[in-house]
Amino acid sequence: MPRFNLESPNSLSQKCDIENLTTWALNEAKVISDLAVRDCVTDVCKSLDVFVRWPTKAVLLWSGCDRIAPPGARQRIHTFPNIIKDAAKRVKAPLDTRSNGPAIVSFLVAGGTRPTRFGSHNSWSVHHIYSGKFPYLGRSNTLHAAKEGLHFTQSAGLIAVHPIADGICDEYPFFSWLLRAEAFRRFGYDPDGVFRDSPPDQFGFAANHTTEVICSGEDERILQAGTMR
């Protein structure tokens, strides 16, 4: 897995206001000194659903799957179990074996859509909102979903994002936390445990929220045993 530059000289100034997320984000955006840039970023915040597509439900496609490249390899190449092939076929999701392929399948299986781009034949990127960057206020680290088998293919932490907003995700802490707070509002997904006093469950969800699991580690072990026979 390639190394990522996850350090940032800036962080949030105030904790997220779950009840008034847009207002909170616009207030955080005041740290952007260039007015033209600030106007661009705040327009995205105020029209989030124009720039971001969410899945319709929380699905952990493949428990235990991550994007960590094996020693000596540049990226991880995946071999999909039959249960995932069947789930992908039902929604006509292509099976891309490259490093981020399972996350894309998870997003599509969970009802997400990827609009096509204006300047190419590609679709919007599928982005992990928990990228290991921008810890919450008072915290020293945050989940890096691509490295964690219970989160890499968790649709609640995935979005399809317009190229403009994709750049903003990596630049401004408050925008990343706007997305993370929205994931909590939609699905109860809170892997860092910052939006509720009680800790999240093993899958990163607050109390009274659950996730569907398509393929568990046990399923994979059974599959491998069957293949060996």
C-alpha positions in Angstrom: 0.0 0.0 0.0 1.5 3.4 -0.9 2.4 5.8 1.8 0.0 8.6 2.4 0.8 12.1 3.7 -1.8 12.2 6.5 -0.3 15.1 8.5 -2.1 18.4 8.5 -1.1 21.7 10.0 -4.7 22.6 10.6 -7.7 21.0 12.4 -11.2 21.8 13.5 -11.9 24.9 15.6 -15.2 23.7 17.1 -16.8 20.3 17.5 -19.5 19.3 15.0 -23.0 20.6 15.6 -25.0 17.6 14.5 -28.3 19.6 14.6 -26.9 22.4 12.4 -24.2 20.9 10.3 -24.3 23.3 7.4 -24.2 26.3 9.7 -21.3 24.7 11.6 -19.4 24.0 8.3 -19.9 27.6 7.0 -18.6 29.0 10.3 -15.5 26.6 10.1 -14.9 27.8 6.5 -14.1 31.3 7.8 -10.5 30.1 8.2 -10.2 30.2 4.4 -8.6 33.6 3.8 -9.1 33.8 0.0 -12.7 34.9 -0.5 -13.0 33.2 -4.0 -11.8 29.9 -2.6 -14.1 30.2 0.5 -17.1 31.0 -1.7 -16.4 27.8 -3.8 -16.0 25.6 -0.7 -19.1 27.0 1.1 -21.2 26.6 -2.1 -20.3 22.9 -2.0 -21.2 22.7 1.7 -24.6 24.3 1.1 -25.3 22.0 -1.9 -23.8 18.8 -0.6 -26.2 16.5 -2.4 -25.2 18.0 -5.7 -21.6 17.0 -5.2 -21.9 13.8 -3.2 -23.8 10.6 -3.7 -24.5 8.3 -0.7 -25.4 4.6 -0.5 -29.0 3.9 0.6 -28.0 1.4 3.4 -25.1 0.2 5.5 -23.5 -2.9 4.0 -20.2 -4.5 5.0 -19.4 -6.3 1.8 -16.4 -8.3 2.9 -15.3 -8.6 6.5 -11.5 -8.9 6.7 -10.8 -7.4 3.3 -8.5 -4.4 3.2 -6.3 -2.4 0.8 -2.9 -3.2 2.2 -0.6 -4.4 -0.5 1.3 -7.6 0.2 5.1 -7.3 0.8 6.9 -6.3 -2.5 3.6 -5.5 -4.3 2.6 -2.0 -5.4 -1.1 -2.7 -4.8 -3.4 -5.4 -3.5 -5.2 -7.5 -6.2 -8.4 -9.1 -5.0 -10.1 -12.4 -5.8 -13.8 -12.1 -5.1 -15.7 -14.9 -3.3 -18.7 -16.3 -5.1 -21.1 -14.7 -2.6 -19.8 -11.3 -3.5 -19.9 -12.1 -7.2 -23.6 -13.0 -6.8 -24.3 -9.8 -4.9 -22.5 -7.7 -7.6 -24.3 -9.4 -10.4 -27.7 -8.5 -8.9 -26.9 -4.8 -9.2 -24.8 -5.1 -12.3 -21.7 -3.9 -10.5 -18.4 -4.5 -12.3 -15.9 -6.6 -10.3 -12.6 -4.6 -10.4 -9.9 -6.7 -8.8 -7.6 -3.7 -8.3 -6.9 -2.2 -4.9 -10.1 -0.1 -4.4 -12.4 -2.5 -6.3 -14.2 -4.1 -3.3 -15.0 -0.7 -1.9 -16.6 0.3 -5.2 -18.6 -2.9 -5.3 -19.8 -2.3 -1.7 -21.0 1.2 -2.6 -23.0 -0.1 -5.6 -24.4 -3.1 -3.7 -25.6 -0.7 -1.0 -27.6 1.3 -3.6 -25.1 4.0 -4.4 -24.8 5.5 -7.9 -21.8 7.0 -9.7 -22.6 9.8 -12.1 -20.4 10.1 -15.2 -17.9 12.9 -15.4 -18.2 15.8 -17.8 -14.6 15.7 -19.1 -14.1 11.9 -19.5 -15.8 8.6 -19.7 -15.0 7.8 -16.1 -17.5 7.9 -13.2 -17.2 9.9 -10.0 -14.6 8.5 -7.6 -15.6 6.3 -4.7 -14.0 7.9 -1.6 -13.5 6.7 1.9 -14.6 9.5 4.2 -12.4 8.1 7.0 -9.1 8.4 5.3 -6.7 8.4 8.3 -6.5 12.2 8.0 -7.9 15.0 10.2 -8.4 13.6 13.7 -11.4 15.0 15.6 -10.9 17.9 18.0 -8.9 16.6 21.0 -8.0 13.4 19.3 -4.6 12.3 18.0 -5.7 9.9 15.3 -8.7 8.8 13.2 -9.7 5.7 11.4 -7.9 4.8 8.1 -10.7 2.7 6.6 -8.6 1.3 3.8 -6.3 -0.5 6.3 -9.1 -2.0 8.4 -11.0 -5.2 7.5 -14.2 -4.1 9.2 -14.3 -0.7 7.5 -12.7 -0.9 4.0 -15.8 -2.3 2.4 -18.3 -0.6 4.8 -20.7 1.4 2.5 -21.7 3.8 5.4 -18.2 5.2 5.1 -18.2 5.5 1.3 -19.4 8.2 -1.1 -19.2 8.9 -4.8 -17.9 12.4 -5.1 -17.7 15.0 -7.8 -14.1 15.9 -8.7 -14.4 19.4 -7.2 -15.6 18.0 -3.8 -13.0 15.2 -4.0 -10.2 17.8 -3.8 -12.0 19.6 -0.9 -12.1 16.4 1.1 -8.3 16.2 1.3 -7.8 19.9 1.9 -10.2 21.0 4.7 -10.7 19.2 8.0 -14.2 20.6 8.5 -15.4 19.3 5.1 -14.2 15.7 6.0 -16.0 16.0 9.3 -19.1 17.4 7.6 -19.2 14.1 5.6 -18.5 12.0 8.7 -21.2 13.7 10.7 -23.6 13.2 7.8 -22.7 9.5 7.7 -23.6 9.4 11.4 -26.9 11.1 10.8 -27.8 8.7 8.0 -26.5 5.4 9.3 -25.3 5.8 12.9 -21.8 5.2 11.6 -19.3 6.6 14.1 -16.1 4.5 14.1 -14.1 7.1 16.0 -16.7 7.3 18.7 -17.1 11.0 18.7 -20.8 11.6 18.2 -22.1 9.7 21.2 -20.9 9.2 24.7 -21.1 5.4 24.5 -18.5 3.6 22.3 -19.5 2.2 18.9 -19.9 -1.6 18.3 -17.2 -3.7 16.6 -18.4 -2.5 13.2 -18.3 1.2 14.1 -22.0 1.8 14.7 -23.8 3.6 17.5 -26.4 1.8 19.6 -29.6 0.8 17.7 -27.8 0.9 14.4 -26.7 -2.2 12.4 -25.0 -3.2 9.2 -25.7 -6.0 6.8 -22.6 -8.3 6.2 -22.4 -10.0 2.8 -19.2 -12.0 3.3 -17.7 -12.7 6.7 -14.2 -14.0 7.5 -15.8 -17.3 8.3 -17.4 -17.4 4.8 -13.9 -16.8 3.3 -12.3 -19.6 5.3 -15.0 -22.0 4.1 -14.5 -20.8 0.5 -10.8 -21.4 0.7 -11.2 -24.9 2.2 -13.6 -25.8 -0.5 -11.2 -24.5 -3.2 -8.4 -26.6 -1.7 -10.4 -29.8 -1.9 
